[in-house]
Amino acid sequence: MKSLLLLSLLAAVAVSAQDADKVTVADLNFAVTAPWKSIAPSSSMRKATLQYPVDGLEKPLEAIFYHFPGGDVPSNIERWKGQIQGADAPKVEEVTVGTTKVTFFHATGTYTDPFAGLGAQENYAMLGALIPVEGSGPVAIKLAGPKAAVDSIKEAFKKMVSSPFQK
């Protein structure tokens, strides 16, 4: 009887640990692998928030997940272009991951997020990803911070964004 109870308890812990290793947005399960860490979203507009610590930064970078009923990929790209001004033209790349087309965005310059209230942030970079969702707007994932820090986690960002489509 005790061993059955212990097995049941261990199974429950294993399921809980598995659930803690992902965030789900619009039925897409994104892997949360170290050093990514899931935290509670700070507003109802955010569907999920992942933090990524970077040496030399006081606070971790945050990947913020959004999903709204309307909008499309081109309008999100245009909005993001308007949030960062700089010498380098933003890079927009459409990549097929599994059978899903994911649009990646990367820009550097002076970043201004109208919702953050921080004012213009010079020498910043922004990473974004847009994943189409049938019947609604895309899942949008956005991360911004000091250029060197953001550039250092670019591949980790792409891997996390692509995780729902990996076998």
Residue frames as a rotation matrix with the C-alpha (Angstrom) as fourth column:
MET 1
0.569 0.823 0.000 0.00
0.823 -0.569 0.000 0.00
0.000 0.000 -1.000 0.00
LYS 2
0.466 -0.470 -0.750 2.81
0.147 -0.794 0.590 2.41
-0.872 -0.385 -0.301 0.93
SER 3
-0.611 -0.756 0.235 4.66
0.338 0.020 0.941 1.70
-0.716 0.654 0.244 -2.32
LEU 4
-0.136 0.658 0.741 1.48
0.981 -0.016 0.194 2.35
0.140 0.753 -0.643 -4.34
LEU 5
0.808 0.411 -0.422 1.03
0.514 -0.842 0.163 5.67
-0.288 -0.348 -0.892 -2.55
LEU 6
0.053 -0.892 -0.449 4.69
0.085 -0.444 0.892 6.55
-0.995 -0.086 0.053 -3.15
LEU 7
-0.641 -0.259 0.723 4.39
0.688 0.224 0.690 5.69
-0.340 0.940 0.035 -6.86
SER 8
0.356 0.855 0.377 1.26
0.921 -0.389 0.010 7.84
0.155 0.344 -0.926 -7.17
LEU 9
0.727 -0.151 -0.669 3.03
0.235 -0.862 0.449 10.74
-0.645 -0.484 -0.592 -5.46
LEU 10
-0.359 -0.933 -0.020 6.10
0.206 -0.100 0.973 10.40
-0.910 0.345 0.229 -7.71
ALA 11
-0.382 0.302 0.873 3.90
0.924 0.154 0.351 10.31
-0.029 0.941 -0.338 -10.81
ALA 12
0.718 0.692 -0.076 2.11
0.695 -0.719 0.017 13.48
-0.043 -0.065 -0.997 -9.72
VAL 13
0.386 -0.678 -0.625 5.43
0.044 -0.664 0.747 15.24
-0.922 -0.315 -0.226 -9.12
ALA 14
-0.578 -0.624 0.525 6.70
0.516 0.219 0.828 14.14
-0.632 0.750 0.195 -12.55
VAL 15
0.076 0.693 0.717 3.59
0.977 -0.194 0.083 15.55
0.197 0.695 -0.692 -14.26
SER 16
0.856 0.223 -0.467 3.93
0.377 -0.887 0.267 18.84
-0.354 -0.405 -0.843 -12.34
ALA 17
-0.040 -0.952 -0.303 7.60
0.119 -0.306 0.945 19.13
-0.992 0.002 0.126 -13.28
GLN 18
-0.516 -0.100 0.851 6.76
0.824 0.214 0.525 18.50
-0.235 0.972 -0.028 -16.94
ASP 19
0.512 0.793 0.331 4.08
0.840 -0.543 0.001 21.23
0.180 0.277 -0.944 -16.90
ALA 20
0.692 -0.308 -0.653 6.54
0.188 -0.796 0.575 23.67
-0.697 -0.521 -0.493 -15.30
ASP 21
-0.360 -0.919 0.159 8.90
0.342 0.028 0.939 23.14
-0.868 0.392 0.304 -18.26
LYS 22
-0.625 0.204 0.754 6.56
0.745 -0.132 0.654 24.76
0.233 0.970 -0.069 -20.79
VAL 23
-0.569 0.611 -0.550 4.30
-0.142 -0.732 -0.666 27.72
-0.810 -0.301 0.504 -21.32
THR 24
-0.464 0.514 0.721 1.22
0.854 0.475 0.212 27.40
-0.234 0.715 -0.659 -23.48
VAL 25
-0.443 0.357 -0.822 -0.09
-0.285 -0.926 -0.249 30.22
-0.850 0.124 0.512 -25.64
ALA 26
0.168 0.636 -0.753 -2.85
-0.951 -0.098 -0.294 29.60
-0.261 0.766 0.588 -28.22
ASP 27
0.913 0.248 0.325 -2.41
-0.230 0.969 -0.091 25.83
-0.337 0.009 0.941 -27.86
LEU 28
0.511 -0.837 -0.198 1.33
-0.111 0.164 -0.980 26.13
0.853 0.523 -0.009 -28.65
ASN 29
0.961 -0.217 -0.174 3.60
0.234 0.292 0.927 24.57
-0.151 -0.931 0.332 -26.02
PHE 30
0.547 -0.808 0.219 6.88
-0.393 -0.478 -0.786 26.47
0.739 0.344 -0.579 -25.74
ALA 31
0.449 -0.481 -0.753 9.74
0.717 0.697 -0.019 24.67
0.534 -0.531 0.658 -23.97
VAL 32
0.774 -0.273 0.572 11.15
-0.516 -0.796 0.318 26.48
0.368 -0.541 -0.756 -20.94
THR 33
0.648 -0.653 -0.393 14.70
0.667 0.735 -0.121 25.14
0.368 -0.184 0.912 -20.60
ALA 34
0.602 -0.487 -0.632 17.44
0.397 -0.504 0.767 26.61
-0.692 -0.713 -0.110 -18.43
PRO 35
-0.862 -0.190 -0.471 18.39
0.504 -0.430 -0.749 29.36
-0.060 -0.882 0.467 -18.22
TRP 36
-0.501 0.777 0.381 14.89
-0.219 -0.539 0.813 30.47
0.837 0.324 0.440 -19.38
LYS 37
-0.881 0.303 -0.364 12.50
0.451 0.299 -0.841 30.86
-0.146 -0.905 -0.400 -16.45
SER 38
-0.244 0.890 0.386 8.75
0.511 -0.219 0.831 31.38
0.824 0.400 -0.401 -16.58
ILE 39
-0.943 0.057 -0.329 7.32
0.261 -0.488 -0.833 34.16
-0.208 -0.871 0.445 -14.41
ALA 40
-0.014 0.998 -0.055 3.79
0.830 -0.019 -0.557 35.42
-0.557 -0.054 -0.829 -13.90
PRO 41
-0.271 -0.019 0.962 2.77
0.776 -0.596 0.207 37.97
0.570 0.802 0.176 -16.56
SER 42
-0.848 -0.164 -0.505 2.62
0.467 -0.681 -0.564 41.52
-0.251 -0.714 0.654 -15.21
SER 43
-0.546 0.739 -0.394 -0.62
-0.685 -0.665 -0.299 42.39
-0.483 0.107 0.869 -17.05
SER 44
0.154 0.715 0.682 -3.62
-0.010 0.691 -0.722 40.69
-0.988 0.104 0.114 -18.59
MET 45
0.703 0.040 -0.710 -2.38
-0.677 -0.270 -0.685 41.68
-0.220 0.962 -0.163 -22.07
ARG 46
-0.341 -0.904 -0.256 0.60
-0.923 0.374 -0.088 39.37
0.176 0.207 -0.963 -21.62
LYS 47
0.676 0.599 -0.429 -0.12
-0.551 0.798 0.245 35.68
0.489 0.071 0.869 -22.12
ALA 48
0.799 -0.521 -0.302 3.27
0.602 0.683 0.414 34.55
-0.009 -0.512 0.859 -20.76
THR 49
0.721 -0.674 0.163 6.64
-0.642 -0.738 -0.210 35.98
0.261 0.046 -0.964 -19.77
LEU 50
0.770 -0.592 -0.238 9.99
0.618 0.785 0.049 34.21
0.158 -0.185 0.970 -19.83
GLN 51
0.815 -0.579 -0.034 13.16
-0.523 -0.758 0.389 35.63
-0.251 -0.300 -0.920 -18.28
TYR 52
0.717 -0.697 -0.028 16.73
0.563 0.602 -0.566 34.99
0.411 0.390 0.824 -19.43
PRO 53
0.798 -0.468 -0.381 19.59
0.075 -0.550 0.832 36.13
-0.598 -0.692 -0.404 -17.16
VAL 54
0.673 -0.653 0.347 22.61
0.429 -0.038 -0.903 37.67
0.603 0.756 0.254 -18.87
ASP 55
0.113 -0.732 -0.671 25.92
0.971 -0.063 0.231 38.34
-0.211 -0.678 0.704 -17.12
GLY 56
-0.839 -0.536 0.087 26.43
0.543 -0.834 0.099 42.05
0.019 0.130 0.991 -16.54
LEU 57
-0.380 0.786 0.488 22.73
-0.086 -0.555 0.827 42.95
0.921 0.273 0.279 -16.52
GLU 58
-0.819 0.130 0.558 21.01
-0.573 -0.222 -0.789 43.91
0.021 -0.966 0.257 -13.30
LYS 59
0.044 0.908 0.417 17.71
-0.595 0.360 -0.719 42.32
-0.803 -0.217 0.556 -14.42
PRO 60
-0.495 -0.170 0.852 17.09
0.424 0.808 0.408 39.38
-0.758 0.564 -0.328 -16.76
LEU 61
-0.874 0.288 -0.391 15.87
-0.483 -0.432 0.761 40.00
0.050 0.855 0.517 -20.30
GLU 62
-0.373 0.822 0.430 12.18
-0.119 0.417 -0.901 39.22
-0.920 -0.387 -0.058 -20.78
ALA 63
-0.966 0.254 -0.038 10.47
0.021 0.225 0.974 37.51
0.256 0.941 -0.223 -23.69
ILE 64
-0.563 0.826 -0.015 6.86
-0.366 -0.265 -0.892 38.63
-0.741 -0.497 0.451 -23.61
PHE 65
-0.879 0.342 0.332 4.13
0.477 0.640 0.602 36.59
-0.007 0.688 -0.726 -25.33
TYR 66
-0.529 0.766 -0.365 1.01
-0.554 -0.638 -0.535 38.25
-0.643 -0.081 0.762 -26.73
HIS 67
-0.891 0.343 0.297 -2.00
0.451 0.603 0.658 36.81
0.046 0.720 -0.692 -28.55
PHE 68
-0.541 0.725 -0.427 -4.99
-0.357 -0.658 -0.663 38.85
-0.762 -0.206 0.614 -29.68
PRO 69
0.195 0.723 0.662 -7.97
0.384 0.565 -0.730 37.99
-0.902 0.397 -0.168 -31.86
GLY 70
0.967 0.251 0.036 -7.07
0.141 -0.414 -0.899 40.46
-0.211 0.875 -0.436 -34.63
GLY 71
0.373 -0.860 -0.349 -4.01
-0.706 -0.507 0.494 41.72
-0.602 0.062 -0.796 -36.40
ASP 72
0.987 -0.149 0.054 -1.65
0.147 0.733 -0.664 40.03
0.059 0.663 0.746 -38.78
VAL 73
0.330 -0.942 -0.061 2.07
0.879 0.284 0.384 39.51
-0.344 -0.180 0.921 -39.32
PRO 74
-0.179 -0.478 0.860 2.70
0.781 -0.601 -0.172 42.59
0.599 0.641 0.480 -41.54
SER 75
0.548 0.420 0.723 0.95
-0.039 -0.851 0.524 45.02
0.835 -0.316 -0.450 -39.16
ASN 76
0.936 -0.281 -0.211 2.94
0.269 0.186 0.945 43.67
-0.227 -0.942 0.249 -36.19
ILE 77
0.065 -0.956 0.287 6.21
0.995 0.085 0.059 44.03
-0.081 0.281 0.956 -38.13
GLU 78
-0.008 -0.019 1.000 5.35
0.457 -0.889 -0.013 47.65
0.889 0.457 0.016 -38.99
ARG 79
0.897 0.349 0.272 4.53
-0.087 -0.463 0.882 48.43
0.434 -0.815 -0.385 -35.35
TRP 80
0.687 -0.700 -0.195 7.84
0.595 0.387 0.704 46.91
-0.418 -0.600 0.682 -34.21
LYS 81
-0.071 -0.707 0.704 9.75
0.925 -0.310 -0.218 48.89
0.373 0.636 0.676 -36.84
GLY 82
0.337 0.305 0.891 8.24
0.102 -0.952 0.287 52.04
0.936 -0.006 -0.352 -35.36
GLN 83
0.996 0.076 -0.045 9.53
0.047 -0.022 0.999 51.14
0.075 -0.997 -0.025 -31.87
ILE 84
0.365 -0.930 -0.049 13.21
0.475 0.140 0.869 51.04
-0.801 -0.341 0.493 -32.79
GLN 85
0.993 -0.094 -0.065 15.13
-0.110 -0.631 -0.768 53.63
0.031 0.770 -0.638 -34.79
GLY 86
0.401 -0.910 0.104 18.72
-0.027 0.102 0.994 53.15
-0.916 -0.402 0.016 -35.88
ALA 87
-0.146 -0.607 -0.781 21.37
-0.846 -0.332 0.416 52.95
-0.512 0.722 -0.466 -38.53
ASP 88
-0.965 -0.228 0.125 20.78
-0.150 0.881 0.450 49.27
-0.213 0.415 -0.884 -39.29
ALA 89
-0.271 0.899 -0.344 17.67
-0.827 -0.035 0.561 48.28
0.493 0.436 0.753 -41.22
PRO 90
0.062 0.361 0.930 15.55
-0.786 0.592 -0.178 45.75
-0.615 -0.721 0.320 -39.33
LYS 91
-0.841 -0.317 -0.439 16.00
-0.512 0.729 0.455 42.15
0.176 0.607 -0.775 -40.45
VAL 92
0.158 0.921 0.356 12.80
-0.835 0.317 -0.450 40.22
-0.527 -0.226 0.819 -41.15
GLU 93
-0.757 -0.473 -0.451 13.13
-0.629 0.714 0.308 36.53
0.176 0.516 -0.838 -41.92
GLU 94
0.432 0.892 0.134 10.43
-0.900 0.436 0.001 33.95
-0.058 -0.121 0.991 -42.58
VAL 95
-0.718 -0.693 -0.059 11.50
-0.687 0.720 -0.095 30.46
0.109 -0.028 -0.994 -41.54
THR 96
0.383 0.802 -0.459 9.57
-0.623 0.591 0.513 27.21
0.682 0.090 0.726 -41.92
VAL 97
-0.693 -0.486 0.532 9.82
-0.720 0.428 -0.547 25.20
0.038 -0.762 -0.647 -38.71
GLY 98
-0.546 0.546 0.635 8.16
0.234 0.828 -0.510 21.82
-0.804 -0.130 -0.580 -39.13
THR 99
-0.342 0.501 0.795 5.18
0.928 0.050 0.369 22.85
0.145 0.864 -0.482 -41.24
THR 100
0.652 0.604 -0.458 4.72
0.706 -0.704 0.077 26.29
-0.276 -0.374 -0.885 -39.65
LYS 101
0.043 -0.597 0.801 6.04
0.629 -0.607 -0.486 29.57
0.777 0.524 0.350 -41.03
VAL 102
0.499 -0.015 -0.867 7.56
0.786 -0.415 0.459 31.69
-0.366 -0.910 -0.195 -38.26
THR 103
0.541 -0.309 0.782 8.53
0.352 -0.761 -0.545 35.31
0.764 0.570 -0.303 -38.95
PHE 104
0.233 -0.582 -0.779 11.58
0.943 -0.061 0.328 36.49
-0.238 -0.811 0.534 -37.00
PHE 105
0.792 0.031 0.610 12.40
0.201 -0.956 -0.212 40.18
0.577 0.290 -0.764 -36.49
HIS 106
0.231 -0.758 -0.609 15.73
0.932 -0.007 0.363 41.69
-0.280 -0.652 0.705 -35.35
ALA 107
0.559 -0.060 0.827 16.54
0.367 -0.877 -0.311 45.39
0.744 0.477 -0.468 -35.10
THR 108
-0.075 -0.629 -0.774 19.08
0.990 -0.137 0.016 47.56
-0.116 -0.765 0.633 -33.30
GLY 109
-0.362 -0.100 0.927 19.13
0.375 -0.926 0.047 51.24
0.853 0.364 0.373 -32.45
THR 110
-0.928 0.155 0.338 17.17
-0.363 -0.573 -0.735 53.51
0.080 -0.805 0.588 -30.13
TYR 111
-0.605 0.699 -0.381 14.24
0.554 0.714 0.428 51.60
0.571 0.048 -0.819 -28.67
THR 112
-0.821 0.472 0.321 11.05
-0.571 -0.680 -0.459 53.23
0.002 -0.561 0.828 -27.44
ASP 113
-0.683 0.664 -0.304 8.21
0.593 0.748 0.299 51.09
0.426 0.024 -0.905 -26.12
PRO 114
-0.433 0.544 0.719 5.10
-0.332 -0.838 0.434 53.22
0.838 -0.051 0.543 -25.61
PHE 115
0.615 0.747 -0.252 3.86
-0.079 0.377 0.923 50.86
0.785 -0.547 0.291 -22.88
ALA 116
0.151 -0.648 -0.747 7.07
0.839 0.483 -0.249 50.53
0.522 -0.589 0.617 -20.85
GLY 117
0.949 0.288 0.126 7.30
0.199 -0.862 0.467 54.23
0.243 -0.418 -0.875 -19.97
LEU 118
0.413 -0.873 -0.259 11.12
0.738 0.154 0.657 54.16
-0.534 -0.462 0.708 -19.99
GLY 119
0.603 -0.225 -0.765 11.68
-0.465 -0.879 -0.108 56.72
-0.648 0.421 -0.635 -22.73
ALA 120
0.787 -0.352 -0.506 14.20
-0.447 0.240 -0.862 56.26
0.425 0.905 0.032 -25.52
GLN 121
0.645 -0.598 0.475 16.81
-0.127 0.529 0.839 53.55
-0.754 -0.601 0.265 -24.80
GLU 122
0.516 -0.527 -0.675 19.94
-0.855 -0.271 -0.441 53.94
0.050 0.805 -0.591 -26.94
ASN 123
-0.483 -0.800 -0.356 22.09
-0.816 0.559 -0.146 51.02
0.316 0.220 -0.923 -28.16
TYR 124
-0.125 0.576 0.808 19.26
-0.583 0.616 -0.529 48.53
-0.803 -0.537 0.260 -27.75
ALA 125
-0.888 -0.003 -0.460 18.19
-0.390 0.533 0.751 45.53
0.243 0.846 -0.474 -29.79
MET 126
-0.049 0.924 0.380 14.84
-0.825 0.177 -0.537 43.92
-0.563 -0.340 0.753 -30.23
LEU 127
-0.990 -0.092 -0.104 14.01
-0.133 0.849 0.512 40.35
0.041 0.521 -0.853 -31.18
GLY 128
-0.172 0.979 0.113 10.53
-0.822 -0.079 -0.564 39.38
-0.543 -0.190 0.818 -32.21
ALA 129
-0.997 -0.012 0.074 8.72
0.030 0.839 0.544 36.34
-0.068 0.545 -0.836 -33.55
LEU 130
-0.230 0.961 -0.154 5.29
-0.901 -0.270 -0.339 35.99
-0.368 0.061 0.928 -35.07
ILE 131
-0.974 -0.006 0.226 3.55
0.042 0.978 0.206 32.63
-0.223 0.211 -0.952 -35.36
PRO 132
-0.554 0.818 -0.157 0.30
-0.672 -0.328 0.664 32.49
0.491 0.474 0.731 -37.32
VAL 133
-0.842 0.440 0.313 -2.72
0.049 0.639 -0.768 31.01
-0.537 -0.631 -0.560 -35.57
GLU 134
-0.790 0.574 0.214 -5.64
0.361 0.154 0.920 29.92
0.496 0.804 -0.329 -37.71
GLY 135
0.145 0.987 -0.069 -8.78
0.758 -0.066 0.649 31.94
0.636 -0.146 -0.757 -37.01
SER 136
0.859 0.121 -0.498 -7.07
0.439 -0.676 0.592 34.68
-0.266 -0.727 -0.633 -34.98
GLY 137
0.756 -0.655 0.009 -4.07
-0.606 -0.704 -0.371 36.96
0.250 0.275 -0.929 -34.85
PRO 138
0.256 -0.743 -0.618 -0.56
0.045 0.648 -0.760 35.57
0.966 0.167 0.200 -34.57
VAL 139
0.796 -0.276 -0.539 1.23
0.579 0.091 0.810 34.72
-0.175 -0.957 0.232 -31.35
ALA 140
0.580 -0.620 0.528 3.72
-0.096 -0.696 -0.712 37.57
0.809 0.362 -0.464 -30.95
ILE 141
0.680 -0.485 -0.549 6.86
0.719 0.298 0.628 37.16
-0.141 -0.822 0.552 -28.86
LYS 142
0.643 -0.398 0.655 8.99
0.035 -0.839 -0.544 40.22
0.765 0.372 -0.525 -28.19
LEU 143
0.567 -0.573 -0.591 12.28
0.783 0.153 0.603 40.73
-0.255 -0.805 0.536 -26.32
ALA 144
0.603 -0.401 0.690 14.24
0.163 -0.784 -0.599 44.00
0.781 0.473 -0.408 -26.05
GLY 145
0.850 -0.378 -0.366 17.28
0.353 -0.106 0.930 45.11
-0.391 -0.920 0.043 -24.10
PRO 146
0.326 -0.819 -0.473 20.87
-0.587 -0.567 0.577 46.31
-0.741 0.089 -0.666 -24.37
LYS 147
0.582 -0.015 -0.813 22.24
-0.797 0.186 -0.575 45.33
0.160 0.982 0.096 -27.78
ALA 148
-0.452 -0.852 -0.265 25.15
-0.765 0.523 -0.376 43.14
0.459 0.033 -0.888 -26.61
ALA 149
-0.655 0.263 0.708 22.92
-0.474 0.588 -0.656 41.21
-0.589 -0.765 -0.260 -24.19
VAL 150
0.446 0.894 -0.039 20.12
-0.545 0.237 -0.804 40.65
-0.710 0.380 0.593 -26.71
ASP 151
0.396 -0.353 -0.848 22.54
-0.851 0.205 -0.483 39.64
0.344 0.913 -0.219 -29.45
SER 152
-0.649 -0.733 0.204 24.16
-0.750 0.572 -0.331 37.11
0.126 -0.368 -0.921 -27.08
ILE 153
-0.580 0.487 0.653 20.88
-0.140 0.730 -0.669 35.18
-0.802 -0.480 -0.355 -26.68
LYS 154
-0.204 0.515 -0.833 19.57
-0.949 -0.313 0.039 35.43
-0.240 0.798 0.552 -30.24
GLU 155
-0.577 -0.056 -0.815 20.01
-0.457 0.849 0.265 31.69
0.676 0.526 -0.516 -30.92
ALA 156
-0.948 0.269 -0.168 18.44
0.291 0.530 -0.797 30.73
-0.125 -0.805 -0.581 -27.57
PHE 157
-0.410 0.826 -0.387 15.45
-0.513 -0.560 -0.650 32.94
-0.754 -0.067 0.653 -28.47
LYS 158
-0.221 0.297 -0.929 15.04
-0.945 0.170 0.279 31.25
0.241 0.939 0.243 -31.87
LYS 159
-0.836 -0.139 -0.531 15.30
-0.063 0.985 -0.158 27.81
0.545 -0.099 -0.832 -30.28
MET 160
-0.814 0.574 -0.089 12.64
0.150 0.060 -0.987 28.64
-0.561 -0.817 -0.134 -27.66
VAL 161
-0.229 0.751 -0.619 10.30
-0.792 -0.513 -0.330 30.14
-0.566 0.415 0.712 -30.31
SER 162
-0.271 0.040 -0.962 10.72
-0.829 0.498 0.254 27.05
0.489 0.866 -0.102 -32.53
SER 163
-0.888 -0.275 0.367 10.21
-0.445 0.713 -0.542 24.57
-0.113 -0.645 -0.756 -29.69
PRO 164
-0.021 0.927 0.376 6.48
-0.573 0.297 -0.764 23.87
-0.820 -0.231 0.524 -30.27
PHE 165
0.727 0.343 -0.595 7.31
-0.678 0.223 -0.700 22.56
-0.108 0.912 0.395 -33.75
GLN 166
-0.352 -0.910 -0.218 10.29
-0.893 0.396 -0.213 20.36
0.280 0.119 -0.953 -32.88
LYS 167
0.617 0.533 -0.579 9.81
-0.388 0.846 0.366 16.61
0.685 -0.002 0.729 -32.73
